Amino acid sequence: MEILKRPLVLAAVAVVAIAVAAVLYVNRASVNADHPPAVLSALVPAARAEPIPAVAFTDAAGKPHLLSAFKGKYVLLNMWATWCGPCVKELPALAKLKAEVPDGFTVVAVNVGRSTEAETKGFLAAHSARALDAYTDRNLAMMRALHVYGLPVSLLIDPKGDVVARADGPAPWDAPAAVAYFKALSRARS
């Protein structure tokens, strides 16, 4: 009787291992920028990926940055302004998303208004968004280069530096399904 149990146990373990491997493979393969979860219906995949333009923005110290500095990661670029109610409302969700997703992903929230770098930093702190770096684009070059005509706008940029999706308007960035989506993207990055 003991002899018969061993092959059955081994067969059962093999079946479970194959099933787990299949589930992991299917989940990894199905996570890409073309299939955001329903909660992110505002995030529309691009018809074709396009390189992000080289537009400079500044950090809290006034140092210029380009998005190319983030190559190798997925980037959610969010353009917002202090006077934009929906923008301000989604700042805490963006901060939470940035804090919850690992190294293969980041949120770059750029204030495209007239605020100084110091004002931007203080505004983020006052609106439960300290996890976001204080980036500004005071001359609105980013909006012009990316054909942004209203705020907020968020662009999903892949690790190669290409825009692969866009959200015109706010989104629930910190919803559990959204966080899971961005975590999976960061693990699957190329």
C-alpha angles and dihedrals in degrees: 000000000000089000091057094050095057096062091044092051091047091048091049092049090049092050092049092048092050091048092050091048091049093050092048092048094048092047093049093045093049095052110091139121091268093067113048115170120266091256087066095053088138089064103086119189114240118251085235132359114258129190115257110248118248099253119158125225129174135240127222091280093052093253114146120240137185126208089237086076087073096055112138093043136075108251128199102204110199122189114201142154134212092239093053110096097199089047093054091045093056097045094090090050091052091048091050091048091051091050094048102046120078131238099290091071138045141177117230108191112187122194103220095189136094095272119124121240091258092049090050092051092049092046092053091049092050092051101051093259103112091131089070119085113239103248123167139187103191096174094052092234091141093056092050095046093048096041094241113169101168138024145282102034124166127192125197109218120193125223090267091059097256125135106239102168141013136203117199104197134011126317136188093256094171097051110126092246091050093049090048090050094052092044090053091048091051091052093047097046117137 
